[in-house]
Amino acid sequence: MYLACLYAENFRIFGAAPQKDGDKDASLSLDFGPATNVLVGENDSGKTAIHRCDPPVPADDRG
């Protein structure tokens, strides 16, 4: 089992999805692959926020 995608809205540094034309999309949408995925970025760019969005995996599902 792996996390295939992650969507965050109004969580930590990620804001709302656009409500009308011309609005900025501040939400986050990521697609992950079944292999290793690495998050790289500058300080305060949202790496820890992404980590905290990740739902915990039950111990018996860790493969």
PyMOL Python script that loads the backbone (N, CA, C, O; Angstrom):
from pymol import cmd

cmd.read_pdbstr("""\
ATOM      1  N   MET A   1       0.840  -1.171   0.000  1.00  0.00           N
ATOM      2  CA  MET A   1       0.000   0.000   0.000  1.00  0.00           C
ATOM      3  C   MET A   1       0.893   1.244   0.000  1.00  0.00           C
ATOM      4  O   MET A   1       1.907   1.280   0.697  1.00  0.00           O
ATOM      5  N   TYR A   2       0.517   2.262  -0.781  1.00  0.00           N
ATOM      6  CA  TYR A   2       1.246   3.518  -0.757  1.00  0.00           C
ATOM      7  C   TYR A   2       0.267   4.675  -0.890  1.00  0.00           C
ATOM      8  O   TYR A   2      -0.860   4.502  -1.354  1.00  0.00           O
ATOM      9  N   LEU A   3       0.704   5.830  -0.484  1.00  0.00           N
ATOM     10  CA  LEU A   3      -0.092   7.050  -0.599  1.00  0.00           C
ATOM     11  C   LEU A   3       0.008   7.525  -2.040  1.00  0.00           C
ATOM     12  O   LEU A   3       1.088   7.916  -2.483  1.00  0.00           O
ATOM     13  N   ALA A   4      -1.083   7.501  -2.772  1.00  0.00           N
ATOM     14  CA  ALA A   4      -1.077   7.848  -4.195  1.00  0.00           C
ATOM     15  C   ALA A   4      -1.183   9.353  -4.430  1.00  0.00           C
ATOM     16  O   ALA A   4      -0.567   9.877  -5.357  1.00  0.00           O
ATOM     17  N   CYS A   5      -1.955  10.049  -3.603  1.00  0.00           N
ATOM     18  CA  CYS A   5      -2.099  11.493  -3.793  1.00  0.00           C
ATOM     19  C   CYS A   5      -2.419  12.152  -2.453  1.00  0.00           C
ATOM     20  O   CYS A   5      -2.831  11.498  -1.495  1.00  0.00           O
ATOM     21  N   LEU A   6      -2.219  13.452  -2.419  1.00  0.00           N
ATOM     22  CA  LEU A   6      -2.477  14.225  -1.210  1.00  0.00           C
ATOM     23  C   LEU A   6      -3.053  15.567  -1.633  1.00  0.00           C
ATOM     24  O   LEU A   6      -2.517  16.219  -2.528  1.00  0.00           O
ATOM     25  N   TYR A   7      -4.129  15.978  -1.002  1.00  0.00           N
ATOM     26  CA  TYR A   7      -4.739  17.279  -1.266  1.00  0.00           C
ATOM     27  C   TYR A   7      -4.911  17.988   0.069  1.00  0.00           C
ATOM     28  O   TYR A   7      -5.448  17.411   1.015  1.00  0.00           O
ATOM     29  N   ALA A   8      -4.462  19.225   0.150  1.00  0.00           N
ATOM     30  CA  ALA A   8      -4.597  20.004   1.385  1.00  0.00           C
ATOM     31  C   ALA A   8      -5.173  21.375   1.054  1.00  0.00           C
ATOM     32  O   ALA A   8      -4.748  22.037   0.106  1.00  0.00           O
ATOM     33  N   GLU A   9      -6.136  21.777   1.848  1.00  0.00           N
ATOM     34  CA  GLU A   9      -6.765  23.086   1.679  1.00  0.00           C
ATOM     35  C   GLU A   9      -7.008  23.675   3.063  1.00  0.00           C
ATOM     36  O   GLU A   9      -7.529  22.997   3.949  1.00  0.00           O
ATOM     37  N   ASN A  10      -6.628  24.942   3.247  1.00  0.00           N
ATOM     38  CA  ASN A  10      -6.781  25.629   4.540  1.00  0.00           C
ATOM     39  C   ASN A  10      -6.104  24.861   5.670  1.00  0.00           C
ATOM     40  O   ASN A  10      -6.673  24.698   6.749  1.00  0.00           O
ATOM     41  N   PHE A  11      -4.887  24.392   5.414  1.00  0.00           N
ATOM     42  CA  PHE A  11      -4.105  23.684   6.418  1.00  0.00           C
ATOM     43  C   PHE A  11      -2.715  24.286   6.467  1.00  0.00           C
ATOM     44  O   PHE A  11      -2.006  24.292   5.461  1.00  0.00           O
ATOM     45  N   ARG A  12      -2.319  24.793   7.623  1.00  0.00           N
ATOM     46  CA  ARG A  12      -1.014  25.431   7.818  1.00  0.00           C
ATOM     47  C   ARG A  12      -0.760  26.488   6.745  1.00  0.00           C
ATOM     48  O   ARG A  12      -1.507  27.465   6.683  1.00  0.00           O
ATOM     49  N   ILE A  13       0.266  26.335   5.893  1.00  0.00           N
ATOM     50  CA  ILE A  13       0.581  27.387   4.920  1.00  0.00           C
ATOM     51  C   ILE A  13      -0.260  27.297   3.651  1.00  0.00           C
ATOM     52  O   ILE A  13      -0.225  28.206   2.821  1.00  0.00           O
ATOM     53  N   PHE A  14      -1.013  26.215   3.494  1.00  0.00           N
ATOM     54  CA  PHE A  14      -1.807  26.046   2.282  1.00  0.00           C
ATOM     55  C   PHE A  14      -3.184  26.662   2.490  1.00  0.00           C
ATOM     56  O   PHE A  14      -3.871  26.374   3.471  1.00  0.00           O
ATOM     57  N   GLY A  15      -3.567  27.505   1.559  1.00  0.00           N
ATOM     58  CA  GLY A  15      -4.823  28.232   1.677  1.00  0.00           C
ATOM     59  C   GLY A  15      -5.965  27.553   0.953  1.00  0.00           C
ATOM     60  O   GLY A  15      -5.991  26.333   0.792  1.00  0.00           O
ATOM     61  N   ALA A  16      -6.894  28.358   0.530  1.00  0.00           N
ATOM     62  CA  ALA A  16      -8.115  27.856  -0.097  1.00  0.00           C
ATOM     63  C   ALA A  16      -7.936  27.661  -1.598  1.00  0.00           C
ATOM     64  O   ALA A  16      -7.073  28.270  -2.230  1.00  0.00           O
ATOM     65  N   ALA A  17      -8.775  26.798  -2.141  1.00  0.00           N
ATOM     66  CA  ALA A  17      -8.868  26.638  -3.588  1.00  0.00           C
ATOM     67  C   ALA A  17      -9.600  27.859  -4.137  1.00  0.00           C
ATOM     68  O   ALA A  17     -10.347  28.504  -3.400  1.00  0.00           O
ATOM     69  N   PRO A  18      -9.405  28.189  -5.406  1.00  0.00           N
ATOM     70  CA  PRO A  18     -10.077  29.367  -5.962  1.00  0.00           C
ATOM     71  C   PRO A  18     -11.596  29.228  -5.918  1.00  0.00           C
ATOM     72  O   PRO A  18     -12.135  28.163  -6.217  1.00  0.00           O
ATOM     73  N   GLN A  19     -12.284  30.303  -5.545  1.00  0.00           N
ATOM     74  CA  GLN A  19     -13.741  30.306  -5.472  1.00  0.00           C
ATOM     75  C   GLN A  19     -14.373  30.902  -6.729  1.00  0.00           C
ATOM     76  O   GLN A  19     -15.517  30.590  -7.059  1.00  0.00           O
ATOM     77  N   LYS A  20     -13.620  31.767  -7.437  1.00  0.00           N
ATOM     78  CA  LYS A  20     -14.130  32.384  -8.664  1.00  0.00           C
ATOM     79  C   LYS A  20     -12.962  32.623  -9.605  1.00  0.00           C
ATOM     80  O   LYS A  20     -11.806  32.532  -9.194  1.00  0.00           O
ATOM     81  N   ASP A  21     -13.246  32.923 -10.843  1.00  0.00           N
ATOM     82  CA  ASP A  21     -12.192  33.188 -11.833  1.00  0.00           C
ATOM     83  C   ASP A  21     -11.283  34.310 -11.357  1.00  0.00           C
ATOM     84  O   ASP A  21     -11.748  35.329 -10.848  1.00  0.00           O
ATOM     85  N   GLY A  22      -9.997  34.113 -11.527  1.00  0.00           N
ATOM     86  CA  GLY A  22      -9.021  35.119 -11.135  1.00  0.00           C
ATOM     87  C   GLY A  22      -8.468  34.931  -9.742  1.00  0.00           C
ATOM     88  O   GLY A  22      -7.459  35.547  -9.397  1.00  0.00           O
ATOM     89  N   ASP A  23      -9.100  34.095  -8.928  1.00  0.00           N
ATOM     90  CA  ASP A  23      -8.581  33.822  -7.589  1.00  0.00           C
ATOM     91  C   ASP A  23      -7.333  32.962  -7.680  1.00  0.00           C
ATOM     92  O   ASP A  23      -7.216  32.102  -8.553  1.00  0.00           O
ATOM     93  N   LYS A  24      -6.414  33.200  -6.775  1.00  0.00           N
ATOM     94  CA  LYS A  24      -5.192  32.398  -6.705  1.00  0.00           C
ATOM     95  C   LYS A  24      -5.497  31.063  -6.037  1.00  0.00           C
ATOM     96  O   LYS A  24      -6.222  31.006  -5.043  1.00  0.00           O
ATOM     97  N   ASP A  25      -4.936  29.988  -6.591  1.00  0.00           N
ATOM     98  CA  ASP A  25      -5.099  28.662  -5.988  1.00  0.00           C
ATOM     99  C   ASP A  25      -3.979  28.464  -4.986  1.00  0.00           C
ATOM    100  O   ASP A  25      -2.826  28.272  -5.373  1.00  0.00           O
ATOM    101  N   ALA A  26      -4.308  28.508  -3.696  1.00  0.00           N
ATOM    102  CA  ALA A  26      -3.310  28.358  -2.639  1.00  0.00           C
ATOM    103  C   ALA A  26      -3.359  26.968  -2.008  1.00  0.00           C
ATOM    104  O   ALA A  26      -2.645  26.697  -1.042  1.00  0.00           O
ATOM    105  N   SER A  27      -4.196  26.093  -2.548  1.00  0.00           N
ATOM    106  CA  SER A  27      -4.273  24.733  -2.014  1.00  0.00           C
ATOM    107  C   SER A  27      -3.099  23.911  -2.549  1.00  0.00           C
ATOM    108  O   SER A  27      -2.320  24.383  -3.376  1.00  0.00           O
ATOM    109  N   LEU A  28      -2.989  22.695  -2.069  1.00  0.00           N
ATOM    110  CA  LEU A  28      -1.895  21.814  -2.470  1.00  0.00           C
ATOM    111  C   LEU A  28      -2.471  20.524  -3.035  1.00  0.00           C
ATOM    112  O   LEU A  28      -3.389  19.940  -2.459  1.00  0.00           O
ATOM    113  N   SER A  29      -1.933  20.088  -4.156  1.00  0.00           N
ATOM    114  CA  SER A  29      -2.326  18.814  -4.748  1.00  0.00           C
ATOM    115  C   SER A  29      -1.062  18.121  -5.242  1.00  0.00           C
ATOM    116  O   SER A  29      -0.360  18.640  -6.110  1.00  0.00           O
ATOM    117  N   LEU A  30      -0.774  16.940  -4.681  1.00  0.00           N
ATOM    118  CA  LEU A  30       0.429  16.189  -5.050  1.00  0.00           C
ATOM    119  C   LEU A  30       0.058  14.770  -5.452  1.00  0.00           C
ATOM    120  O   LEU A  30      -0.843  14.171  -4.865  1.00  0.00           O
ATOM    121  N   ASP A  31       0.745  14.238  -6.442  1.00  0.00           N
ATOM    122  CA  ASP A  31       0.621  12.837  -6.827  1.00  0.00           C
ATOM    123  C   ASP A  31       1.938  12.156  -6.506  1.00  0.00           C
ATOM    124  O   ASP A  31       3.010  12.679  -6.812  1.00  0.00           O
ATOM    125  N   PHE A  32       1.851  10.981  -5.883  1.00  0.00           N
ATOM    126  CA  PHE A  32       3.036  10.215  -5.512  1.00  0.00           C
ATOM    127  C   PHE A  32       3.081   8.920  -6.305  1.00  0.00           C
ATOM    128  O   PHE A  32       2.050   8.406  -6.740  1.00  0.00           O
ATOM    129  N   GLY A  33       4.278   8.405  -6.484  1.00  0.00           N
ATOM    130  CA  GLY A  33       4.463   7.117  -7.132  1.00  0.00           C
ATOM    131  C   GLY A  33       4.688   6.029  -6.095  1.00  0.00           C
ATOM    132  O   GLY A  33       4.854   6.320  -4.910  1.00  0.00           O
ATOM    133  N   PRO A  34       4.694   4.767  -6.539  1.00  0.00           N
ATOM    134  CA  PRO A  34       4.871   3.661  -5.588  1.00  0.00           C
ATOM    135  C   PRO A  34       6.303   3.519  -5.078  1.00  0.00           C
ATOM    136  O   PRO A  34       6.529   2.818  -4.091  1.00  0.00           O
ATOM    137  N   ALA A  35       7.268   4.159  -5.718  1.00  0.00           N
ATOM    138  CA  ALA A  35       8.666   4.100  -5.282  1.00  0.00           C
ATOM    139  C   ALA A  35       8.925   5.210  -4.263  1.00  0.00           C
ATOM    140  O   ALA A  35       7.980   5.810  -3.750  1.00  0.00           O
ATOM    141  N   THR A  36      10.159   5.480  -3.974  1.00  0.00           N
ATOM    142  CA  THR A  36      10.538   6.518  -3.031  1.00  0.00           C
ATOM    143  C   THR A  36      10.209   7.901  -3.582  1.00  0.00           C
ATOM    144  O   THR A  36      10.503   8.201  -4.739  1.00  0.00           O
ATOM    145  N   ASN A  37       9.602   8.733  -2.757  1.00  0.00           N
ATOM    146  CA  ASN A  37       9.294  10.121  -3.105  1.00  0.00           C
ATOM    147  C   ASN A  37      10.021  11.020  -2.125  1.00  0.00           C
ATOM    148  O   ASN A  37      10.005  10.764  -0.921  1.00  0.00           O
ATOM    149  N   VAL A  38      10.657  12.069  -2.624  1.00  0.00           N
ATOM    150  CA  VAL A  38      11.469  12.956  -1.798  1.00  0.00           C
ATOM    151  C   VAL A  38      10.920  14.376  -1.904  1.00  0.00           C
ATOM    152  O   VAL A  38      10.631  14.859  -2.999  1.00  0.00           O
ATOM    153  N   LEU A  39      10.780  15.034  -0.765  1.00  0.00           N
ATOM    154  CA  LEU A  39      10.364  16.436  -0.728  1.00  0.00           C
ATOM    155  C   LEU A  39      11.584  17.296  -0.470  1.00  0.00           C
ATOM    156  O   LEU A  39      12.277  17.117   0.531  1.00  0.00           O
ATOM    157  N   VAL A  40      11.847  18.226  -1.369  1.00  0.00           N
ATOM    158  CA  VAL A  40      12.995  19.123  -1.256  1.00  0.00           C
ATOM    159  C   VAL A  40      12.489  20.548  -1.413  1.00  0.00           C
ATOM    160  O   VAL A  40      11.689  20.827  -2.306  1.00  0.00           O
ATOM    161  N   GLY A  41      12.946  21.448  -0.555  1.00  0.00           N
ATOM    162  CA  GLY A  41      12.534  22.836  -0.666  1.00  0.00           C
ATOM    163  C   GLY A  41      13.211  23.697   0.379  1.00  0.00           C
ATOM    164  O   GLY A  41      13.837  23.197   1.314  1.00  0.00           O
ATOM    165  N   GLU A  42      13.074  24.993   0.202  1.00  0.00           N
ATOM    166  CA  GLU A  42      13.658  25.945   1.145  1.00  0.00           C
ATOM    167  C   GLU A  42      12.895  25.902   2.464  1.00  0.00           C
ATOM    168  O   GLU A  42      11.810  25.328   2.557  1.00  0.00           O
ATOM    169  N   ASN A  43      13.492  26.529   3.488  1.00  0.00           N
ATOM    170  CA  ASN A  43      12.825  26.641   4.780  1.00  0.00           C
ATOM    171  C   ASN A  43      11.482  27.341   4.608  1.00  0.00           C
ATOM    172  O   ASN A  43      11.348  28.253   3.793  1.00  0.00           O
ATOM    173  N   ASP A  44      10.489  26.907   5.382  1.00  0.00           N
ATOM    174  CA  ASP A  44       9.154  27.498   5.385  1.00  0.00           C
ATOM    175  C   ASP A  44       8.444  27.376   4.037  1.00  0.00           C
ATOM    176  O   ASP A  44       7.653  28.243   3.666  1.00  0.00           O
ATOM    177  N   SER A  45       8.732  26.288   3.303  1.00  0.00           N
ATOM    178  CA  SER A  45       8.071  26.086   2.014  1.00  0.00           C
ATOM    179  C   SER A  45       6.961  25.054   2.082  1.00  0.00           C
ATOM    180  O   SER A  45       6.266  24.831   1.090  1.00  0.00           O
ATOM    181  N   GLY A  46       6.779  24.411   3.246  1.00  0.00           N
ATOM    182  CA  GLY A  46       5.661  23.499   3.428  1.00  0.00           C
ATOM    183  C   GLY A  46       6.009  22.025   3.543  1.00  0.00           C
ATOM    184  O   GLY A  46       5.103  21.192   3.566  1.00  0.00           O
ATOM    185  N   LYS A  47       7.284  21.673   3.616  1.00  0.00           N
ATOM    186  CA  LYS A  47       7.676  20.254   3.709  1.00  0.00           C
ATOM    187  C   LYS A  47       7.105  19.603   4.965  1.00  0.00           C
ATOM    188  O   LYS A  47       6.546  18.509   4.889  1.00  0.00           O
ATOM    189  N   THR A  48       7.235  20.254   6.113  1.00  0.00           N
ATOM    190  CA  THR A  48       6.724  19.692   7.356  1.00  0.00           C
ATOM    191  C   THR A  48       5.201  19.661   7.333  1.00  0.00           C
ATOM    192  O   THR A  48       4.602  18.714   7.844  1.00  0.00           O
ATOM    193  N   ALA A  49       4.566  20.667   6.758  1.00  0.00           N
ATOM    194  CA  ALA A  49       3.108  20.668   6.652  1.00  0.00           C
ATOM    195  C   ALA A  49       2.629  19.473   5.835  1.00  0.00           C
ATOM    196  O   ALA A  49       1.624  18.852   6.181  1.00  0.00           O
ATOM    197  N   ILE A  50       3.330  19.146   4.766  1.00  0.00           N
ATOM    198  CA  ILE A  50       2.975  17.977   3.955  1.00  0.00           C
ATOM    199  C   ILE A  50       3.130  16.715   4.786  1.00  0.00           C
ATOM    200  O   ILE A  50       2.278  15.827   4.741  1.00  0.00           O
ATOM    201  N   HIS A  51       4.204  16.634   5.537  1.00  0.00           N
ATOM    202  CA  HIS A  51       4.431  15.476   6.400  1.00  0.00           C
ATOM    203  C   HIS A  51       3.304  15.333   7.429  1.00  0.00           C
ATOM    204  O   HIS A  51       2.868  14.218   7.716  1.00  0.00           O
ATOM    205  N   ARG A  52       2.840  16.430   7.974  1.00  0.00           N
ATOM    206  CA  ARG A  52       1.788  16.383   8.994  1.00  0.00           C
ATOM    207  C   ARG A  52       0.412  16.101   8.391  1.00  0.00           C
ATOM    208  O   ARG A  52      -0.498  15.697   9.115  1.00  0.00           O
ATOM    209  N   CYS A  53       0.242  16.303   7.098  1.00  0.00           N
ATOM    210  CA  CYS A  53      -1.014  15.948   6.422  1.00  0.00           C
ATOM    211  C   CYS A  53      -1.127  14.451   6.228  1.00  0.00           C
ATOM    212  O   CYS A  53      -2.229  13.906   6.175  1.00  0.00           O
ATOM    213  N   ASP A  54       0.010  13.788   6.123  1.00  0.00           N
ATOM    214  CA  ASP A  54       0.059  12.369   5.808  1.00  0.00           C
ATOM    215  C   ASP A  54      -0.650  11.566   6.894  1.00  0.00           C
ATOM    216  O   ASP A  54      -0.258  11.631   8.059  1.00  0.00           O
ATOM    217  N   PRO A  55      -1.681  10.814   6.537  1.00  0.00           N
ATOM    218  CA  PRO A  55      -2.374  10.024   7.560  1.00  0.00           C
ATOM    219  C   PRO A  55      -1.494   8.891   8.070  1.00  0.00           C
ATOM    220  O   PRO A  55      -0.730   8.313   7.296  1.00  0.00           O
ATOM    221  N   PRO A  56      -1.585   8.565   9.348  1.00  0.00           N
ATOM    222  CA  PRO A  56      -0.770   7.468   9.878  1.00  0.00           C
ATOM    223  C   PRO A  56      -1.191   6.134   9.265  1.00  0.00           C
ATOM    224  O   PRO A  56      -2.373   5.909   9.006  1.00  0.00           O
ATOM    225  N   VAL A  57      -0.235   5.269   9.038  1.00  0.00           N
ATOM    226  CA  VAL A  57      -0.479   3.951   8.480  1.00  0.00           C
ATOM    227  C   VAL A  57      -0.481   2.942   9.616  1.00  0.00           C
ATOM    228  O   VAL A  57       0.481   2.880  10.381  1.00  0.00           O
ATOM    229  N   PRO A  58      -1.541   2.147   9.743  1.00  0.00           N
ATOM    230  CA  PRO A  58      -1.555   1.125  10.804  1.00  0.00           C
ATOM    231  C   PRO A  58      -0.355   0.185  10.680  1.00  0.00           C
ATOM    232  O   PRO A  58       0.078  -0.133   9.572  1.00  0.00           O
ATOM    233  N   ALA A  59       0.169  -0.248  11.801  1.00  0.00           N
ATOM    234  CA  ALA A  59       1.378  -1.075  11.820  1.00  0.00           C
ATOM    235  C   ALA A  59       1.240  -2.333  10.973  1.00  0.00           C
ATOM    236  O   ALA A  59       2.224  -2.766  10.374  1.00  0.00           O
ATOM    237  N   ASP A  60       0.057  -2.933  10.899  1.00  0.00           N
ATOM    238  CA  ASP A  60      -0.098  -4.152  10.131  1.00  0.00           C
ATOM    239  C   ASP A  60      -0.176  -3.916   8.625  1.00  0.00           C
ATOM    240  O   ASP A  60      -0.186  -4.881   7.860  1.00  0.00           O
ATOM    241  N   ASP A  61      -0.232  -2.669   8.182  1.00  0.00           N
ATOM    242  CA  ASP A  61      -0.293  -2.333   6.752  1.00  0.00           C
ATOM    243  C   ASP A  61       1.033  -1.817   6.204  1.00  0.00           C
ATOM    244  O   ASP A  61       1.076  -1.384   5.052  1.00  0.00           O
ATOM    245  N   ARG A  62       2.098  -1.843   6.966  1.00  0.00           N
ATOM    246  CA  ARG A  62       3.364  -1.250   6.530  1.00  0.00           C
ATOM    247  C   ARG A  62       4.174  -2.155   5.623  1.00  0.00           C
ATOM    248  O   ARG A  62       5.249  -1.762   5.169  1.00  0.00           O
ATOM    249  N   GLY A  63       3.701  -3.328   5.355  1.00  0.00           N
ATOM    250  CA  GLY A  63       4.378  -4.207   4.401  1.00  0.00           C
ATOM    251  C   GLY A  63       5.485  -4.913   5.023  1.00  0.00           C
ATOM    252  O   GLY A  63       6.167  -5.697   4.363  1.00  0.00           O
TER     253      GLY A  63
END
""", "prot")
cmd.dss("prot")
cmd.show_as("cartoon", "prot")
cmd.util.cbc("prot")
cmd.orient("prot")
